[in-house]
Amino acid sequence: MIVDCGIYRDGRRVDSPSDIGGAVAALRSRDDTFCWLGLHEPGEDELNEAAAAFGLHPLAVEDAFKAHQRPKLEAYGEVSFVVLKTLTWPDRRAPLRVGELNIFVGPRFVVTVRHGPNIDLQHARHDLEERAGLLGHGPAGVLYAICDHVVDRYGEVAALLEDAVDDVEQSVFSNERVGEAAESIYRLKAHVIGFRRAVRPLGAELDPLVRGRVAGVGEEETAFFRDVADHVLRLSDQVESQDDLLSSVLSAHLARVGVQQNDDARRISAWVAIAAVPTLLAGIYGMNFEHMPELHWWWGYYAVLGLMAVICVLLYLRLRRAGWL
């Protein structure tokens, strides 16, 4: 469906066609205008209509319809095709939500095809429409605004991931008994891997924009894309650090679990050793032999119980001093 369609001239919005035909007619009426058409999960017929109206390459249209692409930038003559991954993480217990944004950038148009509810470009559009200077750069300015908006959302997710990683690290290295942190660590690593798949390839794909090797991107626009590329590089380093930290935290957690299990085994062995003494003496005196030491002595029963208690106390103190209890 068409989310929004705007016709822009001299850094401001001058028309809002309700369909693709109206947008094409508005572009033909004046040569100093350009169009930004926003589509959300369009059907095949609707996407083919946009492709025919703006002269989009069939291979790029097919990629935009299937929406299972890695971040990339491809040139088809004067039309550039950009694929971005969108990320949101609404809750720590929820999975990382990954969507896709396909952008066609031509000399006088921008067509965005959004898949998934992860990102709303309306905010980016309204913000851009209030910045006439940036909007005056035409389709290149729109592409920058979209990239900047998406990367800003990356930064929000990265901050949430960093807080979650710090919490897991503190729980693993706390003085409390080791809990079930492995599941949380593995879940966070899955989120970090999904984040890295979205961010890491983007740095190389932005390089043609930074160097001004894309049609419609001049020297003035490259400064904007350098800023985006710098943010992407910083986020890429951040996610790599988080991944390394999670690997270290997982190793430390497993080591602590092993130490804790060894400590539990020592404590169990110590109590078994203490319990073995009365078991041994009671077993001997329970064999019903006729001739046994102090068998007919009136104090024999209490003497054996006292002997059991003394040996158990001595064993307890010795094991306690050794650190087993």
N, C-alpha and C positions, 0 to 999 in steps of 0.2 A: 504494500500500500504506500501511497505518497504521504509522507509525514509533513513535509513542507517544501515549498518551491518559491524561490525569490529571484527577482530580476534586479540587478544592481548597476548603478551608474554613478561615477564620480564619488565613490565611497559611501553611498547610501542606497537604501532599498527603495525602488521606484514602482514595483509591481509585484503581485502575488498570484500568479496563474494557478488555477485549480487542477489543471491536467497538463500532460506533456505537450499536447498540441498547442495549448496556449503559451507555453514557455518557448517553443520553437517560433511561434508567430511573433512573440515579443522580441526575440533575438533578431529576427529578420527585419523588424521595423526600424531598428537603429543599430549601427555598427559599434557604438561606444558602450554597449551593455554586455553583461555576462550573467549566466544563470547558475544557481546552486539548487539542484534537485536532490531531495533526501528521500530515500526509499527504505522501508523496513520489511525484510523478508518478503520481497516481491515474488509473485508467481512468474512462471516462465513467459507467459504472454506479455505481462507488464514489462518485464525486463527486456524482452525482445523489442518491444515498442520503443523503449528508451534507447536501445542500441541502434535501432534504425534511425531515430530522430537525431542522435548525436554522432553517428558514425563510429560506434565502438567496435573493437576487434572481436570476432566470434570466440577466439580462445580465451580472452579476458572475460567475456560475458559468461562463458561456461564456468570459469573459475569462480566468478562472483555468485553464480547461481548455486553451485555445489557447496561453497563455503567451507572447504577443508584444506586451506592453504597455509603455508608458513609465511611469516612476515617477509615481504619482498617488494621490489620496485622494478617494473618492466616498462619499456618504451615501445609503443606501437605508432611509429611516425610522430606526429605532433601530440598524440594522446599518451599520457603516462597512467599506468595502472599500479596503484599502491595497495598493499594488503597489510592491515594492522590487526593485532590481537587485542581484544579488550578484556580487562580483568576487574572483577569485584570479589570481595570476600566479606559477606555480610555478617558472619559470625564464626568464631573460632571452631565451633563444633560442626560447621557446615563446610562442604568442599569449596575449593576455589572455583569460581565460575568464570569460564573462558568463553568469550564470544569472538566475532570476527567483523571487521569493518573493511569493506572494499571501496576504493576511491578511484574514480576516473577523472583525470584532470586534462582538459583540452584548452585551446586558446581562448575560448569564450564560455566555458562551462565547467562545472564540477558536479559529478553525480556520485552520491554516496549510497552504498548498499549495505545496510546494517543487518546482521544476524544475531539474534539473542537479545535479551533485555538488559544486558550488562552496562550499557552506556547510552546516555541521552545526549544527542548532539544539539538539542534545542538551546541548552545553556551556552554552548560554544558559539552557536549562531547569534544569539542575543548579545553575547559579549563582543563578538566581532562587529556586529552592526552598530555598536556604540563607539567603535574605534575607526573612524573614517579614514585616518591615515593608513592603517593596516589594510582596511578593506579596499583602499584605492590601488593596492598592488594586484588586484584582480584575482584570478584563480589561484595564483601562487600564494597570495595572502590567506585565502580560504584553506588551502592545504596545510599551511603552517599552523593556523588556528586549530585545525582538527588534530594534527600531530601533537601540538602542545597540550591540548585538552586530554588526549589519550595518555600521554606520558605523565601528566599531572596525576591522573588516576593510578598509574603505576606507582608513583611516589606514595600515595595514600596506602595502597596495599603493602608496599615495602615497609612502611612504618609499622603497620599492624603485625606483619610477619616478624619484624625485629623485636617488638614487644613480646610476642609469643615465644620466640626463641630465648629471650632473656629470662622469661618466667620458667621455662623448662630447665634452663641451665641452673637457675637458683634452686629449683626443687631437687635436681640431681645432686648438687654439691652441698645441700643443707645437712645439718646434723641429725635430721630425723631419719627414721628407718626408710630404706629404699622402697618406693612403691612401684606401681605399674606404669612407669614413664616411657617404656619402650614404644608402646602404641602411639602415644602423643608425639614422640620424636619421629617415628616413621610417617605419621600423618603430616607433620610439618615439612618433612623432607619431600613428600609428594607435592605439597603446595609450592615449595621452593623450586622444584623441578619444573612445574607448570609455569611459574613466574619466569624462570630462566629461558624456557622455550619461547616465550613471548617477547622478551627483552633482548636477549643476546644477539639474535640475527639482525635486529633492527639497526644496530650501529653501522654494520657494513652496508646495509641497504640505503641508509641515509647519506652515505658518502657522495653519490652523484649529485644529490641536492646541495650538499655543503660545497662542492666544487663547482657548482653551476653548470653541470653537464646534462641537465634536464631541460627540455623545451619549455619556455615560458618562465624560467627561473633565472633572473639576472643577478648582477653583482650585489644589488641592494637586498634582494631576497635571501641570498646565501647567509647573511648575518643572522637572520632569524633561524634558519635551519642549523647553523652552528650551535646556537643556544640549545635547541632540542637535542642535537647529537651529544652535547656535553652532559645534559641531564641523563640521557640514555646510558652513556659511559659510566657515569657515577652510579646509577642504579644497577648496572651490570656488575660492577665491582662489589657493590653492596650485597647482591644476591649470591655472588661467589663466596664472599666472606661468611654469609649465613649458612651456606651449604657446608663449608669446611667446619664451621663451629658446630653444626648439628652432628656431623660425623664424629668429631672429637667428643661431644657430649654423649653420644650413643656408646662409644667405646668406654668412656668413663663409667657410664651407667652399668654396662655389662660387667665391668671390672668390679664395681661396688657390689653388684648382685652376687658375683662369685665369692668375694670376701665375706659377705653377709651369710651366704650358705655355708662357707667353711666355719664361720663363727657359730652358727646354729648347730652344725654337726659336732663341734667340740663341746658345746654345752650339753647336748643330748648324751654324748659319750661320757661326760663327767657324771651326770645324774645316773646313768646306767651303771657306772662303776660304783657309785655310792649304794645304789639299790642292790648290787650283787652281793654285798657283804651280808646283810641279814638274810637274803635268799639262800646263800651258801650255808650259813649256820643253821637256819631253820630246816634246810633240806637234810643236813646231817643228822640233826636230832629227830627228824621225822621218819627215819628209816627203821624204827622199832627194833633195834638190836637190844639184847638183854644186858650186855656188859658195855656201858658207855660211861665216860668220865662224869662224875657228880650226878649220876642218873637218879640216885635215891637221896640226894642231899636236899633238904628242905629249901635252901636258898639257891639251889641250882638254876631254877627258872629265871629268878630275878638277876642272877649273875650273868646268864647268857644274854638277857635283854640289855643289861648294862654294858656288856662287852660290845654288843651290836651298836649301841648308841655312841660309845667312845670311839670305835673305829670309824663310824660314819662321820662324826664331828671332825676327827683328825683328817679324813679324806677331803671333807668339804673345805677345811682351812687350807689344806695343801693345794687343792685345785683352784681355790680362790686366789691364793698368792701367785699361782702360775698364770692367772688370767683366763682360765677356762670357765669360770663362773662369775 
